[in-house]
């Protein structure tokens, strides 16, 4: 299945990128081009929703790692959401991202983001 990539702005500066299909040597440029456009806007966060991703190769991992590296320089973050078991295993094996940035669902991610913001803002006490 060819790779299809959609993105949307969840809130100001927070984008959800959803690849669907197989992310490999033949298709990674599709994701990379989409992510590069987002990185040019200097986002605060890119969330990769991997629910419909069937396969990821090292080239796919490289695109996500590149986004993480670029955003880290500006204080931004990359989060992974809805990993299929085989995709989760790839990230566990290479330890590309800390485990606290892997989420089983949108609700789990939103709870994490809410608590992180609450903890760091001091406003919601």
C-alpha positions as CSV (number, residue, x, y, z in Angstrom):
1,X,0.0,0.0,0.0
2,X,1.5,3.4,-1.0
3,X,2.0,5.9,1.8
4,X,-0.7,8.5,2.4
5,X,0.1,11.4,4.8
6,X,-2.4,13.9,6.2
7,X,-1.8,16.6,8.7
8,X,-3.9,19.0,10.7
9,X,-3.3,21.7,13.3
10,X,-4.7,20.5,16.6
11,X,-4.1,23.8,18.3
12,X,-1.9,26.8,17.6
13,X,1.6,25.4,16.9
14,X,0.6,21.8,17.5
15,X,0.3,19.6,14.5
16,X,-0.9,16.0,14.1
17,X,0.7,14.1,11.2
18,X,-0.9,10.8,10.2
19,X,0.9,8.5,7.9
20,X,-1.1,5.6,6.5
21,X,0.4,2.5,4.9
22,X,4.1,1.5,4.7
23,X,6.8,4.0,5.6
24,X,9.9,2.7,3.9
25,X,12.8,3.5,1.5
26,X,10.4,4.0,-1.3
27,X,7.9,6.2,0.5
28,X,9.7,8.1,3.3
29,X,10.1,11.2,1.1
30,X,6.3,11.7,1.2
31,X,6.4,12.0,5.0
32,X,9.7,14.0,5.0
33,X,8.3,16.6,2.6
34,X,5.1,17.1,4.8
35,X,7.2,17.3,8.0
36,X,9.7,19.7,6.4
37,X,6.8,22.1,5.5
38,X,5.6,22.0,9.1
39,X,9.1,22.5,10.5
40,X,9.4,25.6,8.4
41,X,6.5,27.1,10.5
42,X,8.5,26.6,13.7
43,X,5.8,24.5,15.5
44,X,5.9,23.8,19.2
45,X,4.9,20.2,18.8
46,X,4.5,17.6,16.1
47,X,2.4,14.6,17.0
48,X,2.8,11.5,14.8
49,X,-0.4,9.5,14.9
50,X,0.8,6.1,13.7
51,X,-2.5,4.3,14.0
52,X,-2.7,3.4,10.3
53,X,1.0,2.9,9.8
54,X,1.6,-0.8,8.9
55,X,5.4,-0.8,8.6
56,X,8.3,1.6,9.3
57,X,11.9,1.2,8.1
58,X,15.0,3.0,9.3
59,X,14.3,5.8,6.8
60,X,10.9,6.4,8.4
61,X,12.5,6.4,11.8
62,X,15.0,8.9,10.5
63,X,12.3,11.4,9.4
64,X,10.8,11.3,12.9
65,X,14.2,11.5,14.6
66,X,15.1,14.5,12.4
67,X,11.8,16.3,13.4
68,X,12.7,15.6,17.1
69,X,16.2,17.0,16.7
70,X,15.0,20.2,14.9
71,X,12.2,20.8,17.4
72,X,14.4,20.1,20.4
73,X,16.7,23.0,19.4
74,X,13.7,25.4,19.6
75,X,12.2,23.9,22.8
76,X,9.6,21.9,20.8
77,X,8.6,18.3,21.1
78,X,7.7,15.2,19.1
79,X,5.1,12.8,20.4
80,X,4.1,9.4,19.0
81,X,0.5,8.3,19.2
82,X,-1.5,5.1,18.5
83,X,1.5,2.8,17.7
84,X,0.7,-0.6,16.3
85,X,2.5,-3.3,18.2
86,X,5.1,-3.9,15.4
87,X,5.8,-0.1,15.2
88,X,6.1,0.2,19.0
89,X,8.6,-2.6,19.0
90,X,10.8,-0.8,16.5
91,X,11.0,2.3,18.7
92,X,11.5,0.2,21.8
93,X,14.4,-1.6,20.1
94,X,16.2,1.5,18.9
95,X,15.1,3.6,21.8
96,X,14.6,6.5,19.5
97,X,12.2,8.3,21.8
98,X,11.7,8.2,25.6
99,X,8.8,5.9,26.6
100,X,6.9,8.8,28.2
101,X,6.4,10.2,24.7
102,X,4.6,7.1,23.4
103,X,0.8,7.0,23.8
104,X,-1.8,4.3,23.4
105,X,-4.6,6.7,22.6
106,X,-5.6,10.4,22.0
107,X,-7.1,10.4,25.5
108,X,-3.9,9.2,27.1
109,X,-1.9,11.9,25.1
110,X,-4.4,14.6,26.0
111,X,-4.2,13.6,29.7
112,X,-0.4,13.8,29.6
113,X,-0.5,17.2,27.8
114,X,-3.0,18.5,30.3
115,X,-1.0,17.4,33.3
116,X,2.2,18.6,31.8
117,X,0.7,22.1,31.2
118,X,-0.9,22.2,34.6
119,X,2.3,21.2,36.3
120,X,4.4,23.8,34.4
121,X,1.9,26.7,34.3
122,X,1.0,27.2,38.0
123,X,-2.3,28.7,36.7
124,X,-4.5,25.6,37.0
125,X,-3.9,24.8,40.7
